[in-house]
Amino acid sequence: MLDMMCNIMVHATSRSVQHAFSKFLDRAHQGEQIIITKRGKPWATLTPLSRSKSAKKPKKLDWNKVFERTKENFKGRQVEAVEALLKMREEARW
């Protein structure tokens, strides 16, 4: 059934995709191929990922390990946990 859905092509302007990206992302995830146009010309495509058997599932985070790692990284320092997480976020490590 997914293969049939992959044949669906939708054209959308770059502006409409910019304003409703999550909607288009959901449509691509459901199997649609979205051709994004800019000034009336095809510019890019938004397509679903192939669902092959070899594709790996994303790993679930083990929050206990994340917590322990964070504790170890800031062990011995006088930094509050919230401050540490904010610092990691600013440094794009989170």
C-alpha positions in Angstrom: 0.0 0.0 0.0 2.9 2.4 0.8 4.3 1.9 -2.7 1.0 3.1 -4.2 1.1 6.2 -2.0 4.7 7.0 -3.1 3.4 7.8 -6.6 1.4 10.7 -5.3 3.1 14.0 -6.3 2.2 17.4 -4.9 3.5 20.7 -6.1 3.9 23.5 -3.5 5.6 26.9 -3.5 8.6 27.5 -1.3 6.6 30.1 0.6 3.7 27.7 1.4 6.2 25.1 2.5 7.9 27.7 4.7 4.7 28.6 6.4 3.4 25.1 6.9 6.5 22.9 7.0 5.2 20.5 9.6 2.1 19.8 7.5 4.2 19.0 4.4 6.6 17.0 6.5 3.7 14.9 7.7 2.4 14.4 4.2 5.9 13.3 3.0 6.0 10.9 6.0 2.7 9.4 4.8 4.2 8.6 1.4 3.6 11.7 -0.7 6.4 13.3 -2.8 6.3 17.1 -2.6 7.9 19.1 -5.4 8.8 22.5 -4.0 8.8 25.3 -6.6 10.5 28.7 -6.5 9.4 31.3 -9.0 7.3 28.7 -10.8 10.2 26.3 -11.4 10.9 23.0 -9.6 13.5 23.7 -7.0 13.6 20.7 -4.6 11.7 17.6 -3.5 10.5 16.4 -0.1 10.2 12.7 -0.2 9.5 9.9 2.3 12.4 7.7 3.5 12.3 4.3 1.9 11.0 1.6 4.3 13.6 -1.1 3.5 14.1 -4.0 5.9 17.7 -3.0 6.3 16.8 0.4 7.6 17.7 0.8 11.2 15.2 2.0 13.8 16.3 5.1 15.7 17.7 4.3 19.1 15.7 5.2 22.1 17.5 7.3 24.6 18.2 5.7 27.9 17.5 8.7 30.1 19.3 7.1 33.1 22.5 6.9 31.0 22.1 10.5 29.8 21.6 11.6 33.4 24.6 9.6 34.6 26.8 11.0 31.8 25.7 14.5 32.6 26.5 14.0 36.3 29.9 12.6 35.4 30.7 15.5 33.0 30.0 18.1 35.8 31.3 16.1 38.7 33.3 18.2 41.1 32.1 21.4 39.6 29.8 23.8 41.3 27.2 23.9 38.6 23.5 23.4 38.9 22.0 20.7 36.6 19.7 23.2 34.9 22.6 25.5 34.2 24.7 22.6 32.9 21.9 21.6 30.5 21.4 25.2 29.3 25.2 25.4 28.7 25.1 22.1 26.7 22.2 23.4 24.7 23.9 26.7 23.8 27.0 24.7 22.7 24.7 22.5 20.5 25.8 19.4 22.4 22.2 18.5 23.4 
